[in-house]
Every structure is written in structure tokens, then in C-alpha cells.
Amino acid sequence: MRRFSKLMALFLVLPWLAACDAVVASGPDDDEITTAVIERFRSDPYARVGHVENVTKTNSVKNGTDEVVVMVRYDLVFDRSISEFADDVTQQGKQAGDLDALGNVMGDAVEVMKMKMLALKEGGFTVGDRRSISNEIRLVKSEQGWIYRP
């Protein structure tokens, strides 16, 4: 009789454990997190001179069923120097034919200044350098899966 009651208890607990596992698994997957980090990186001043590699989720906090804050670590890899980017902006400025193109060049010039200020604050870099970055990103559940929201 004891075996029967233990067996029944096990059958009652298993669906509950499976449901708990489904709740944990319902968060963003690794691809969605990597996509969100890359999307967030687009607004970073260094986005014009580097790229993201080795995205790793370190922790997460759920804010209800449709929002999660994910703590991530990734490598920022520098593909080009600030001076190379500045040279490109200068060349674009010389070739700007209309006000729209000139406006884009001015936006890029502001990005050069942001990068120079960050380099003064955080230290310079050369092509090929890597920096390990820890950050938080907010993801919201949509019809298409989990997406980044600032």
C-alpha cells in the first residue's frame, strides 16, 4: 500500500514539475538574446568601429510574463581605429552633394567625437583589441518571439 501511495504521489508531482520547467524555458533563447545585444549595440558609439562576439547570458530577472531583464557578457572587438573612421567621415564630407548627405556626415562627426571622448575616459584601443563588457538588456515578448526594447 505504501508503494502505491508513493507511486500516486509521484504521478501527481511530475506534471507540476513539468509545468515549472516549461515556465523556466519560456524565456528568451540564446539566439534572441544575441540578436537583442547586437541590436542594442547599434546605438553604442563604438558600433562604427567594432562588433560583438561571444554573447553569454549570466542571469535574468522576469518582470511579469511578457518582460525580462537579461544580464549579459560579451566581447567588443575593434575592427578599425577612430582615426580610420574619422578619415572616412572627412572623405564623405568632401563628397556630400546635398543637405541630406551633409546632415549624415555631421551625425557621423558627432559619433567620432563621442568615440574620442570614450577613448579618453576608458583608454585607447587598436584594431583587434577586445573588451569584455557586462550589461543588462530588456526583452519583451511579442508575437514573433522575444525582442529588445530600450
C-alpha positions in Angstrom: 0.0 0.0 0.0 2.9 2.4 0.8 4.4 1.8 -2.7 1.1 2.6 -4.3 0.7 5.9 -2.4 4.3 6.8 -3.2 3.7 6.0 -6.9 0.5 8.1 -6.9 2.3 11.0 -5.2 5.0 10.8 -7.9 2.3 10.9 -10.7 0.8 13.9 -9.0 4.1 15.7 -8.7 5.5 15.0 -12.2 3.0 17.2 -14.1 3.7 20.1 -11.7 7.4 19.7 -12.2 7.0 19.7 -15.9 4.9 22.9 -15.7 7.6 24.6 -13.7 10.2 23.5 -16.3 8.0 24.9 -19.1 7.8 28.3 -17.3 11.6 28.5 -17.0 12.0 27.5 -20.6 9.5 30.1 -21.8 12.1 32.9 -21.6 14.3 34.2 -24.5 16.6 31.7 -26.1 20.3 32.3 -26.8 19.7 33.5 -30.4 17.1 36.0 -29.2 19.5 37.3 -26.5 22.3 37.6 -29.0 20.1 39.4 -31.5 19.0 41.8 -28.7 22.6 42.5 -27.7 23.5 43.3 -31.3 20.5 45.5 -31.8 21.4 47.4 -28.6 25.0 47.7 -29.7 23.9 49.6 -32.8 23.3 52.7 -30.7 26.7 52.3 -29.0 29.4 54.9 -30.1 31.8 52.0 -30.8 29.4 50.4 -33.2 31.0 52.1 -36.1 34.5 50.7 -35.3 33.7 47.3 -33.8 31.4 44.3 -33.5 30.1 41.9 -30.8 31.2 38.3 -30.2 30.7 35.6 -27.6 27.4 36.8 -26.0 26.7 34.9 -22.8 23.7 35.2 -20.5 24.8 35.5 -16.9 21.5 36.0 -15.2 17.9 37.2 -15.7 15.0 38.8 -13.9 11.4 38.3 -15.0 9.1 41.4 -14.9 5.8 39.6 -15.3 5.2 37.1 -18.0 6.0 39.3 -21.0 9.2 41.1 -20.0 12.6 40.0 -18.8 15.8 41.8 -17.9 18.8 39.7 -19.0 22.3 40.3 -17.7 24.8 39.5 -20.4 28.6 39.5 -21.0 30.1 39.8 -24.5 33.3 40.8 -26.2 33.6 44.1 -28.1 36.1 43.5 -30.9 37.6 46.6 -32.6 37.7 46.3 -36.4 39.1 49.7 -37.1 40.6 52.7 -35.4 38.9 56.0 -34.6 41.3 57.8 -37.0 40.2 55.4 -39.8 36.6 56.2 -39.1 37.4 59.9 -38.9 39.1 59.7 -42.3 36.0 58.1 -43.8 33.8 60.9 -42.3 36.2 63.5 -43.7 36.0 61.9 -47.2 32.2 61.7 -47.0 32.1 65.4 -46.1 34.1 66.3 -49.2 31.7 64.3 -51.4 28.5 65.5 -49.8 26.4 66.9 -52.6 23.2 67.9 -50.8 22.0 68.9 -47.4 20.8 65.4 -46.5 24.2 63.9 -47.2 25.8 66.7 -45.2 23.5 66.0 -42.3 24.5 62.4 -42.3 28.2 63.4 -42.3 27.5 65.7 -39.3 25.9 62.9 -37.4 29.0 60.7 -38.1 31.2 63.6 -37.0 29.4 63.6 -33.7 30.0 59.8 -33.4 33.7 60.4 -33.9 33.7 62.9 -31.1 31.8 60.5 -28.8 34.4 57.8 -29.5 37.3 60.1 -28.8 35.7 61.2 -25.5 35.1 57.5 -24.6 38.7 56.6 -25.6 40.0 59.4 -23.3 37.8 58.1 -20.4 38.2 54.3 -20.9 41.6 54.2 -22.6 42.6 53.9 -26.2 42.4 50.8 -28.4 43.9 49.4 -31.5 42.5 47.2 -34.3 42.0 43.7 -33.0 41.7 44.6 -29.3 38.9 43.0 -27.3 37.0 44.4 -24.3 34.8 42.2 -22.1 31.5 44.1 -21.5 28.9 43.3 -18.9 25.5 44.8 -19.4 21.7 44.5 -19.0 19.1 44.3 -21.7 15.4 44.4 -21.6 13.4 42.0 -23.7 9.7 42.0 -24.3 7.7 39.0 -25.6 6.0 39.6 -28.9 4.0 37.6 -31.4 7.3 36.9 -33.2 9.3 35.9 -30.0 11.4 37.9 -27.6 12.6 41.4 -28.9 14.8 44.1 -27.5 13.3 47.2 -26.1 15.4 50.1 -24.7 
